[in-house]
């Protein structure tokens, strides 16, 4: 069911629909090299094949990880003879320097139109020399409606699909087929083909594809758990942003995806970051409870580890939030990075060694514990920074309300002449 031209592509209409960028490139016969990145089974190879079919150019497929420079040379020789070759280079993020150096001149000349395919974020994983010579397009998981359309085509196409078979696909089986692949059309069609060709006809001569037949023919939802992959970091990002946004159900969903992937270390690290970055001073005890939950999870392991992790996530979602601590330290770091920091006041400098007093170090230092409420007015910042203020208190929780009142009381007392 590989598309023969752009009109047969299912999904990715933001790229291939009439008037969109790839459609315009083909229509104008002004193809440029590109990188397509996104999850497996979403149409990267299909787009390359359809471009070739729509333009009638020669189409070749290589894998950057497994095919050698010699195979690239064969494609280059063919391009010299035929004029233009569209080369689909799968796993382009694995292209080594020798292959890259060979390929670059051919991309410059336009003899090879490169369509790189990768599941990795090209801005993070692909050499800048290749990126600068290509356009980068993201492809997305197919929607349920798009997968349903592809199933209809596969069931009715007698030449390339299953239309010649006496198939009957039950409605609940169809729904399971649509949703189980998580937007991966290749997985959907593979499951459908396996079910159709491994199921005997019934007494009426019909191959009846029931829910049980489909369930036995497809794998579990095809989630990506590559711990170095772009999608993995997207899940981690979504988890933190869902907790930050107090959406308990969304946070549990993304936690579940990480739990199913078995990645306890990254869950632990991210939950600790969230506790201090997003809950922070609004509810400081949460941080200690998150630590306890993580220690428990590490001791008992999966599958039971999911329970304390869920407790921590739910509590953080429903806790008051404050990012005042991270904002304060980042403001202080930004000030340091700008330079011109000034000299530390002499009375704060180290005075434990002989001769410090002659330098004026430690002289006139006022020891706060010798004063009422363990506080005394004295300058701590350098002269040129003495009016800097980095901490901006929030009032989302009772803890930070108390910190705010104390902070401003001391700040005002310090700044009184």
N, C-alpha and C positions, 0 to 999 in steps of 0.2 A: 504493500500500500504506500510505498514511497512516492511522494508527490512528483509529478512529471513537469509541472510548471507552477508558477506562483498561485494560480487560481485554486490549486488543489491543496494548498497548505492549510492545515487545521491549526487555529491559534495564531499567536504572534501577529495579530492584525495591526498592531501599532507600528510594525515594520513592513509588512507585505501587502496590506490592503491598498486599493487604488488611491493614489495620491500620497502614500507614505514613502519613507526614505528609500527602502530597497526597491519598491515598485517603481519609483521615479528613476532610480539608477538603471534598472533593466529597460524601462521604457525609452530612456534617452540613450541607451547603449553606452553609458559612461560608468562602467563598473570600477569600483576601487576596492582595494583589499580591506578586509574587515575581520574583527574578532567577535564571535558570538559566545556569550557566556551565560550559564544558567544551569539548573538542575538537569540530571539525566532524563532522556525521553521527552524533551520539550520541543524538539524540532530543529536543532542546530544542523545536523546532517541533512535533514529534509530541505532546509532553506538553501543550503549550498547546492544540492541536487536540483532543486527547482530553478535556481538561477541559471545553472548550466542548461537545463531543459528549455528555459524560456529564451536563452540567447543562442542555443545550438553550439556553444563552445564545448571543447573536449573537457571531460570531468575526471579527475583522478583523486584518489583518497590515500593518504598516508598517515602514519601515527608518529608523532614527534619522539615518543619514547622508544619505540621498537624498530622503526625503519631507519636505515642508515643514510649517510650522505650520498651513497651510490644511487639509491632510489630517487633522491632529489635531483641528481644529475640526469637520470632518465627522463624525469618530468621536464627539466629544463631543455633537454634536447628536443623533446616533442614540441615544446612551446616555440622553439626556434623554427621548426618546420611548419607548424600549423598556424602560428601567429599568436594565439592566446590559449592558455590552459587555465581552467579553474581548478585550484588545488585545495581540497579540504584537508587541513592538517589537524588531526585530532590530538587532544592533550598538548596543545601548543605551549602550555606553561612549562613543559619538560624539554623544550627545544634547547639543545646545548649550543655553545658558542661557535663551534665549527660549522654546524648546520645553518646557524643564523647568519654567519659571515658569507656562506655560499648563497643563501637565499636573498639577502638584501639587494644586490644589484639587479636581480630579476624582478623584484618588486618595484624597484625604481623605474625600470624600463617598461613595466606594464605587461611584459610577456606572460608572467604568472600573476593571476588574480588569486590572492590568498584568502581563504576563508578559514580562519583559525577557530577551533571549537574547544571550549574548556568549561569545566565546572567551577574553576577557581576565579576569584576576582582578578581580572587582568591588571588592575591598577596596583595590585599587591604582588602579583606572581609572575608577570611577564616583563621581559627586558624592555627598557625604555626605547631602544633602537627599533624594536618591532612595533611597539605601541605608537611611536611617532609616525609610522608609515601606514597605519591602519585606522579605520573607524571602529569604534567599540559600541556594540549593541547588546543590551541585556535581553534575554528571553525568559519568559515566566512560565511557571507551571500552568498547564491547561485547566480551564474551568470545567465544571461538570457538564455544562451544555456543549462545550467543544469536544469533550471526550465522547459524549453521546452521539454527536454528529459523526465522529470517526468510526464509532461502532456501527452506525447505520450504513456507512459506506462499505465497511468491511463485510457486512452481512449480505449486501446486495451486489457487490462487484463480482461478476462471474469470472473475469479474466485474472485478476490479481488478488481477489479476496476469497470469501467463503460462500459466494452467491450460488455456486453449483451444488452445494450441500443442502439437504432437506433439514434445515435448522429451525428450532423453535426456542427462543430465549425468553424465559419467564421474566415477568416484570421485577420481582424481587431479586432475581439473579442479575438482571441488567443493572439494577441500582447498586448491588454489591460490586459489580465489575467497574462501575463508574467511579465509585468513591474509594475503593481499596488501594488504588495505585498512587494516590496523593498527587495527581496532576501529571503522572508519568505515562504518556500515551504508549510508548514501547511496551511497558509492562502490561498495560491493558490489552493490547493486541496479542501479545504473547500468551497471556492467560486465556483469551478467547479462542485462539487457534488451538492451544493444547486441549481445552475443553471440547471443542468441536471435533477434533481428530482422534480423541481417545475415548469418546463416548459412543457406544454401539447404538444402532437404531432400535426403536421399540417395535412392537408388533405392527404398528401402523406405518412403519418405514420412516419414522421421524427421529431425528437426533434431538432429544429434548434436553435443553440446558437448564437445569434447575438450580436453585440456590446452593444446594449441597455440591453439585457438580462444579459450579464456578468457585465455591469456597475452597474446594480441593485442588483447583487448577491455578490459583493465584497465590502469590506470596503475601505476607503481611504488608501493610503500607510501607512504601519504599522511602523511609526517612533517611536523611544523610547524616552520618555520625562521624565523618572524617574529622578527627580532632584538630587537624591543621587547616581544615577547609573553611571557605567563606561562609557557608550555610551554618556551620557550627557556631561561628562568632555572631552570626545574625540571631540565632536562638538565644545566646547568652545576653546579647544586647536587648532583645525583646523581653527577656525575663526581668532585667533590671528596670527597664522603662515601665513595665507593667506594675512592678512593686512600687516604683516611684509615683505612678499615677493612681495607686490604691485600687487597682482592678484585680481583685483576688482570683477570680476565675481565669483570667488571662494568664496571670502569674503561675497558677497551678498547671495550666496547659503547657507552658514552656518548661516548667520544672519537670513535668512528666516526660517531655521529649528528651530532656537530658538524663532523666532516670532510666528510661528505656535504653538509652545509649550507654548506660553504665559509667558515666563520667563523674564519679564522686569528687575527685580532686578539684575540677573546675567549678563544680557546684559549690563546694566549700569555700573556695577562694572568692567567688563572686558574691555569695551571701554575706561574707565578712565585709567586703567592700561596700555593699549596699547598706549594711547596718551602720557604718560610720559615715558614708557619703550622703545618704539620703534620709536616714532617720536621725542620726547625729544627736545633737544636743536637745532635740525635742523630746527624746525618750532614751537617755543613755543606758538604762538597764537592759534594753533590747539587745545591745551588743553582747553583753555577757550571756544572755539566754541563747543567742545565735551561736556563740562559741560552744556552749554546752550541747546544743543540738547537733552541731557538726562533730564534736568529739564522740557523742553517742553514735551518730551515723557511721563514723569511721570504725568504731569498736564492733558494731554489730553487722556492718556490711549490708549489701543488697540481698534480698528484696526489702528487709525490714527497715533499712536506712531511710526509705522513702517517708516513714512516719515522722521522725523528728524533723526531717527537712521540710515536710509539709507544715508542721507546727510553726517553724521559724518563718516560712514564707507568708503564711496567713497572718501571723502577728505583725510582721513588718508591713504588709499591705494595709492593715487596719490601724497602724500606729500613726500618730501625728508625725509630720515630716519637717526636717530642717536641713538645709545645705549650708548653713552659716559657717560651719567649721572649714569645709573645703574652700568656700569662697574667701574666707579670711586668710588661710595659708597661701592660697594662690595669689591673692592681692599682695601679700608680703613678699612672695617669691618674685612677682612681677617687679616690685620696687627694687629688690636686690639686683635683678637682672639689668635694670636701667643704670646701675652704678651710682657714683657720687653718694656713697653711703654715710660719709661723715665719720668722725672718730668716736669710739666708745667713750662715754664720760669717764674721767679719771677715777671718780669714786667707785665705779663699778669694775675697774680693772683688777686683775689678779694681784693680790698683795701678800701672798704666802711666803715669798722669798726675801732674803736679806737685801736691803737696798731699795725695795719697792717704794718705801715711804719717801726716799729722796727724789724719786721720780713723780711723786704726787699720786701714786697708785693706791687706791683704797682709802686715801685720806678723806675725811668728812663723810664717809659712808654711814648712813643711818640704818641701823638694824631694826627692821619692822617689828620683830617680836618683843622689842623693848618698849613698844608704844601701845596705847589702848586699841583694842580690836585688831592688833597685829598689823597696823597700817600707819605709814607716815608719808607725808608728801615729799617726794624727791623725784628728780628727772632720771629716766631710764633710757630713753631714746637719744641718739646723737642730736646735737643742736639743730642741724638742718632738717631733721626728720621729727622733731619733738611734737609736732601737731598731726602727724600721720595717724589715721584710724583705719584699721583693716577689718576688724570684727563688726559686722552689722547684725545685731541680734534679731531673731524672729520670735514670734509669740504663739507658735502652734501648740506648744505643750507647757505644762506647769513648770517643768525643769528649766526650760530656757526663759520662761517669764521671770523666774527667780534670778537666773544668771544675768538677764538684761537689766533688771533693777539694780543689781549689785554693780554691774559693769558701768552703767551710767552714773551711779552714785560716786564711784571711785574716780571715774573720768572727770566728772564735774569738779570734784574736790581737788584733783590734780591740776586742773587748768585754772582754778581761781588764783588771782594774783595775790 
